Amino acid sequence: MLWTLVLLALWASSGMQASGQDEDTAFNLFSISNINRKTIGAKQFRGPDPSVPAYRFVRFDYIPPVNADYLSRITKIMQQKEGFFLLASLKQDPKSRGTLLALEGPGTSQRQFEIVSNGPADTLDLTYWIDGTQHVISLEDVGLADSQWKNVTVQVTGETYSLYVGCDLIDSFTLDEPFYEQLQTEKSRMYVAKGSSRESHFRGLLQNVYLVFENSAEDVLSKKGCQQSQGAEANAISETTETLHLSPQVAPEYADPGAHRRPEVCEHSCEELGTMITELSGLHVIVNELHENLRKVSNDNQFLWELIGGLPKTRNMSACWQDGRFFAENETWVVDSCTKCTCKKFKTICHQITCPPAPCASPSFVEGECCPSCLRSLDSEEGWSPWAEWTECSTSCDLGTQQRGRSCDVTSNTCLGPSIQTRACSLGKCDNRIRQDGGWSHWSPWSSCSVTCGIGNITRIRLCNSPVPQMGGKNCKGSGRETKGCQGAPCPIDGRWSPWSPWSACTVTCAGGIRERTRVCNSPAPQHSGKDCVGDVKEHQMCNKRSCPIDGCLSNPCFPGAQCSSFPDGSWSCGACPVGFLGNGMHCEDLDECTVVTDVCFATSKAHRCVNTNPGFHCLPCPPRYKGTQPFGVGLEAARTEKQVCEPENPCKDKTHTCHRHAECIYLGHFSDPMYKCECQTGYAGDGLICGEDSDLDGWPNKNLVCATNATYHCIKVRAGAPDPQVLTPGG
């Protein structure tokens, strides 16, 4: 009773100290981020602390940031206290890489620091940016990503970066420079569990996530119940008792003010507790001796009563009397340390004790004992084999037991202590939920259009959480995502220049002239407020810089580009007009190649696609859904030989389709919309854009696929008896 009162007093003292927590030294990140059961994508589970829920996040884009006012206060305290402590209880999925805490901003793609548990590398990485330079510090062999609950304390103070799991220091490193002095809060956001990319989001359970500001790591650990001399002995196994009781899990003192928490760790030293236990053990031995003496006295009184006139069965029995005690026939007792006596027919026969050989090299003589003995402590391992592994817990939920054993080498040792140990175990509380089918939530509002111009998509979603299916209940039927087209304003089309026309004839045949070439802004022409072509429409160049001969052609009587021939009598004659012109050599006009050679360019029923230039011609680009050349030239010969060829596009043949690499592209036709469809190959299933393995060839993938379209055809594994979704082709 006294020991119970002492323990109650110690626990009450611990609870009073925990209630004095200053609200400005600890911030519950879930509370100041407004994360609760109504947060989209945040699912609640039972964690080590039954007073508050643990969270698993499945929609990280809906995780709210820390309140802006709290973020400003936290940043100021970080700079005043020169750092911070991050406390959390976590259960991280195996081999996953997850962000515990991150501060991003001021831009959407910028980050100031982040703390990431890197499961594949078994490290805890601290990454921070100063003046655009990235710094990464990793603590190694942390063992966090193993699907086991861990109570962690991350220290980022001064020039120290350390990790504590429970009360044990795992690793520590020196910071290059105190990055927390340069943190900015304007247009910045602090997140829990949200990484910079999909691969760095935290996968697992989080509970009791706090930012704490204390003077030292010892202060933080002491408030969690750790003692400086505690070390690994906190959960050590006692060898002197058959049933083991492990110390309770370390629970943080930084709890919500309204949450009632029972103190779990007393503040007495191990030496004081050991002294108390030793005294109680001594009292236990004394009480047992008194009980045994009382039992013997009662037996003696009963025997004496029977001897002097009790029941008939004892009247003819022999007995012995020595040192005020009665001994029955053949009863043996020890008179002193080396004399053993036996009662034989009312006679006491005594003889010296023969000592057996000692099973150790250096036996000792104990006061009151005749024979030498091998002294061992009660928790000695001498003679014992190593303990075997603990057995599986006897129950799958709630409280059970585990056992382990060891064997003794009795040939040369007298092993002390138990050969079997038992301890309590629990794999979690039993699930008392009932079976229920899942139900859809309301549709979310439609998202904004995926494009700012042209044709795009809008999407809305719903969740299978009203209620969530449990205990084998059916999943929700139908799709959780709905997409439809949206029409934005026509997209601006910037103008582009056509090819340059050939150079025109030089203005003179000698003494320097000018020639020019032109281009048109029609490939394509600017549309819907698109930008005009940049540059000049015409380009000039010096030509025929040689000196002119003294002949009849000095006056340039011929058309530019036509050959002028002079004769000794001063007469002259003009040759044929240049290519692309018609006339007598003196007067030439542009030849319209588009009119003469009507099939020089690819013809459609919509518009004329040949553009005549002075001189020459060129063709417009091939129409949509066609591919081919864009010829240009001067003269009829060029128009007849360089005809434009436009062929219909075939994405399946041209390898420009978007089908999955395990899907077959099937061309539907030039005028079909879409022009092709995708079908998964044998051994795969899906909508063609995404294909997954189909081992049993039942037309459904082994795992659910996230299809890009609205339908779930061959993308989600449908249970037996469910209706088949409708087939949709790309864009349909």
Secondary structure, 3 states (H helix, E strand, C coil): CHHHHHHHHHHHHHHHHHCCCCCCCEEEHHHHCCCCCCCCCEEEECCCCCCCCEEEECCHHHCCCCCHHHHHHHHHHHHHHCEEEEEEEEEECCCCEEEEEEEECCCCCCEEEEEEEECCCCEEEEEEEECCEEEEEEEECCCCCCCCCEEEEEEEECCEEEEEECCEEEEEEECCCCHHHHCCCCCCEEEECCCCCHHHCCCEEEEEEEEECCCCHHHHHHHCCCCCCCHHHHHCCCCCCCEECCCCCCCCCCCCCCCCCCCCCCCCCHHHHHHHHHHHHHHHHHHHHHHHHHHHHHHHHHHHHHHHHCCHHHCCCCEEEECCEEEECCCEEEEECCEEEEEECCEEEEEECCCCCCCCCCCECCCCCCCCECCCCCCCCCCECCCCCCCCCCCCCCEEEEEEECCECCCCCCCCCCCEEEEEEECCCCCCCCCECCCCCCCCCCCCCCCCECEEEEEEECCCCCCCCECCCCCCCCCCEEEEEEECECCCECCCCCCCCCCCCCCCCCCCEEEEEECCCCCCCCECCCCCCCCCCEEEEEECCCCCCCCHHHHCCCCCCCCEEECCCCCEEECCCCCCEEECCCCEEECCHHHHCCCCCCCCCCCCCEEECCCCEEECCCCCCEEECCCEECCHHHHHHCCCCEEECCHHHHCCCCCCCCEEEEECCCCCCCCEEEEECCCEEECCCCEEECCCCCCCCCCCCCCCCCCCCCCCCCCCCCCCCCCCCCCC
